[in-house]
Amino acid sequence: MVRTWVCEGLRWDRGGPVLQWGGGRRTALDRGKRVAFGVVDGGVRSCVGARGNACPVRAPVSGRSTGVRCEECGRLDRAHSVAADTLADDPRPYRVYLAWFGPGLVKVGITAEERGSRRLLEQGAVCFSWLGTGPLMAARRTEELLRAALGVPDRIPYGGKRAVRSALPGTGAERAAEVELLHARARALPGWPDSLAPAPCRPVDHADAFGLAGLPPAVAEVAELVAGGTVGGRLLAAAGPDLHLGTGAGVVVLDTRLMRGWPLVAADGTEISVPTRGIKTSAIAQDGLF
């Protein structure tokens, strides 16, 4: 009987990126590792539920969705979300940060202090610095201040991040330059909440953690998984949820969020038979799926 696997997403821990599977299994994503899997022929992608609860109807979801939730579970997830401003009474301290993804791609955001830099790794931030720490609403007000006064967005589409990863400045100092400039401008603004303790600019660089040095340009990205399709390649880099895979046709980027909700099986090879689209320019015992 062929074993199927259910992916619960990519996680970043101190050892690097790992894929989390149903049942608690984890697969370390070491660079050079062969990543190969197939979608069960005739399989259906199902809603992953919300807040630790399974979708009661296992509703089908689109293969192109990165949220992987039906309308009802999506509503439940947003009802308890800091990002959606529906959890204003969260008592935990929060940090405000500036994150850099490439030339001209800088955003402001917040994350719970207890999470450390994991949020930045999850987003694929190549370089970042903290701006300050304080209560949730003070962090939110600071985020809004920077958006209004400096025109710094709080979201950058993943397509923009992928388009620049193989052509980033070569040194950490060059990559930190925009963060340092915006940090200084942000600290000079009036109107910072008194309850937010400012932090000095100390850029942290993730280029090595992601494996971006010498990364060849990607020729395509996976648009969606489909029943009966396969994905295979050698892992060249991992940034945020994205895996850059070396295949017979060149480097292809796989957003691992597209894996969630599908029944998957082990496969061989370095070919991709699922739909892809162009990148917008600018015999060992198996202990996991691969």
C-alpha positions in Angstrom: 0.0 0.0 0.0 1.4 3.4 -1.0 1.8 5.7 1.9 0.3 9.2 1.6 1.5 12.3 3.4 -0.2 15.5 4.4 2.0 18.6 4.5 1.3 21.0 7.3 3.7 23.7 6.0 7.3 24.9 6.1 8.6 25.9 9.5 11.8 27.7 10.4 13.7 26.6 13.5 17.3 27.0 14.8 18.5 24.3 12.5 17.0 25.8 9.4 13.8 25.1 7.4 11.8 22.0 7.9 8.6 20.6 6.4 6.0 19.6 9.0 3.8 16.6 8.2 0.6 15.2 9.8 1.4 13.0 12.7 4.3 15.2 13.9 7.0 14.1 11.4 9.5 16.6 10.2 11.8 16.7 7.2 14.9 18.9 7.4 15.4 20.8 4.2 19.2 20.7 3.8 20.6 22.4 0.7 21.5 19.8 -2.0 18.7 17.5 -0.7 16.5 15.8 -3.4 12.9 17.0 -3.0 10.5 14.8 -5.0 6.8 14.1 -4.5 3.7 13.4 -6.4 0.0 14.3 -5.8 -2.2 11.3 -5.5 -4.0 10.6 -8.8 -7.6 11.5 -8.3 -6.8 13.3 -5.1 -8.7 16.4 -4.0 -7.2 19.4 -2.1 -9.1 20.0 1.1 -9.4 22.9 3.5 -6.8 22.8 6.4 -9.2 24.2 9.0 -8.5 27.0 11.4 -6.9 27.5 14.8 -6.0 23.9 15.3 -9.5 22.7 14.3 -10.2 20.5 11.3 -12.6 21.8 8.7 -15.9 20.1 9.6 -16.8 19.4 6.0 -13.3 19.0 4.5 -14.3 21.6 1.9 -12.4 21.5 -1.4 -10.1 24.5 -2.1 -8.5 25.8 -5.2 -5.1 24.5 -6.2 -3.8 28.1 -6.6 -4.8 29.1 -3.0 -2.0 29.8 -0.6 -4.4 30.3 2.3 -5.8 26.8 1.9 -9.0 27.5 3.8 -12.7 27.5 2.8 -14.7 30.7 3.4 -16.0 29.6 6.8 -12.6 28.5 8.2 -11.0 31.6 6.8 -13.5 33.7 8.7 -12.7 31.8 11.9 -9.0 32.2 11.4 -9.3 36.0 10.9 -11.5 36.3 14.0 -8.5 35.5 16.2 -5.8 37.2 14.2 -3.3 40.0 15.1 -2.7 40.6 11.5 -6.4 41.3 10.9 -6.6 43.6 13.9 -9.1 41.3 15.7 -7.0 40.5 18.7 -6.5 43.9 20.2 -6.3 42.7 23.8 -3.3 40.4 23.4 -1.2 41.1 26.5 2.1 39.9 25.0 4.9 42.5 24.1 5.4 43.0 20.4 8.3 44.2 18.3 8.2 46.5 15.3 10.6 45.7 12.5 11.9 46.9 9.2 12.4 44.1 6.7 14.4 44.2 3.4 13.7 41.8 0.5 15.7 43.5 -2.3 16.4 46.9 -3.7 13.4 49.1 -3.0 11.5 46.3 -1.3 11.3 47.3 2.4 8.3 46.8 4.7 7.3 47.5 8.2 5.7 44.9 10.4 5.1 43.6 13.9 5.7 40.3 15.6 5.3 38.9 19.1 8.5 39.3 21.0 8.5 35.6 22.1 8.7 34.5 18.4 12.2 36.1 18.0 13.2 36.4 14.3 11.1 33.5 13.1 8.5 35.8 11.5 11.3 37.4 9.4 12.5 34.0 8.2 9.0 32.9 7.4 8.5 36.0 5.2 11.8 35.6 3.4 13.3 38.8 4.7 16.9 39.0 3.5 17.8 41.7 6.0 16.0 43.2 8.9 16.3 45.4 12.1 14.1 45.9 15.1 12.6 49.3 15.6 11.2 49.0 19.1 9.2 46.8 21.6 6.0 47.5 23.5 2.3 46.6 23.9 0.4 45.4 20.8 -1.5 48.7 20.1 1.6 50.8 20.6 3.3 48.6 18.0 0.4 48.9 15.7 0.4 52.7 16.0 4.1 52.8 15.2 3.5 50.6 12.2 0.8 53.0 10.9 3.0 56.0 11.6 5.7 54.7 9.3 3.3 53.7 6.6 1.7 57.2 6.6 4.8 59.3 7.1 7.4 57.4 5.1 5.3 55.4 2.6 6.7 52.1 3.9 4.2 49.3 3.1 3.2 46.5 5.5 3.0 43.9 2.8 5.1 43.0 -0.2 3.9 40.4 -2.7 5.9 37.2 -2.8 6.2 37.6 -6.6 8.3 40.7 -6.0 10.5 38.9 -3.5 11.2 36.0 -5.9 12.0 38.2 -8.8 15.1 39.8 -7.1 16.6 36.9 -5.0 19.2 35.9 -7.5 20.5 39.4 -8.1 20.9 40.9 -4.7 23.8 43.1 -3.6 26.8 40.9 -2.7 27.7 42.2 0.8 25.8 42.4 4.0 26.6 46.1 4.3 25.0 46.8 0.9 21.9 44.8 1.8 21.6 46.7 5.1 21.9 50.2 3.6 18.2 50.8 3.0 17.2 49.4 6.4 19.7 51.7 8.1 18.5 54.7 6.2 14.8 54.1 6.9 15.5 53.2 10.6 17.1 56.6 11.0 14.2 58.4 9.3 11.7 56.4 11.3 13.4 57.3 14.7 13.4 61.0 13.7 9.6 61.1 13.3 7.5 62.8 16.0 4.5 60.9 17.4 6.1 57.6 18.6 4.0 56.1 21.4 5.6 56.6 24.8 5.0 52.9 25.7 7.2 51.7 22.8 10.8 51.3 23.8 13.0 52.1 20.8 15.7 49.7 19.6 19.0 50.6 17.9 19.6 49.7 14.3 21.4 46.4 14.2 20.8 44.7 10.8 20.5 40.9 10.8 21.3 39.3 7.4 19.6 36.0 6.3 21.4 35.5 3.0 23.5 32.6 4.3 20.5 31.1 6.1 18.6 31.1 2.9 21.5 30.0 0.7 21.3 32.9 -1.7 25.0 33.2 -2.6 25.4 32.3 -6.2 21.8 31.4 -6.6 21.0 31.0 -10.3 18.0 33.0 -11.6 14.7 31.0 -11.6 13.1 30.3 -14.9 9.6 29.6 -13.5 7.5 29.1 -10.4 4.9 26.4 -9.7 1.5 27.9 -10.3 -0.5 25.1 -8.6 -0.4 21.4 -7.8 -2.8 19.0 -9.6 -3.9 15.5 -9.0 -1.4 13.1 -10.6 1.3 15.8 -11.0 4.8 15.5 -9.8 7.5 17.9 -8.5 11.2 17.0 -8.3 14.5 18.8 -8.0 17.6 19.5 -5.9 17.2 22.1 -3.2 19.4 25.1 -4.0 17.9 27.7 -1.6 15.0 28.2 0.8 13.6 31.6 1.7 10.3 32.1 3.5 7.9 29.5 2.2 9.8 29.2 -1.1 12.0 26.3 -2.2 14.3 27.0 -5.2 14.7 23.7 -6.9 17.3 22.7 -9.5 15.5 20.7 -12.2 16.2 19.5 -15.7 14.7 22.6 -17.1 16.4 25.1 -14.8 15.6 26.6 -11.4 11.9 26.4 -10.5 10.5 28.0 -7.3 7.9 26.0 -5.3 5.8 27.9 -2.7 5.3 25.2 -0.1 2.0 26.7 0.9 0.7 25.1 -2.3 1.5 21.7 -0.9 -0.9 22.0 2.0 -4.2 20.2 1.8 -3.1 17.7 -0.9 -2.6 13.9 -0.4 1.1 13.4 -1.4 3.3 10.4 -2.2 7.0 9.9 -2.6 8.4 10.2 -6.2 11.7 10.1 -8.1 13.4 12.4 -10.5 14.1 16.1 -11.0 11.2 17.0 -13.3 8.0 19.0 -12.8 4.8 18.0 -14.4 2.4 20.5 -12.7 1.5 23.9 -14.1 4.2 26.5 -13.9 4.4 30.2 -14.9 7.3 32.6 -15.7 8.9 34.6 -12.9 7.9 38.2 -13.1 11.0 40.2 -13.7 12.0 42.5 -11.9 17.5 2.4 -1.0 17.3 3.8 2.6 14.4 3.4 5.0 12.1 6.2 4.4 11.4 8.3 7.5 9.6 11.0 5.6 8.1 11.7 2.2 11.5 12.5 0.8 
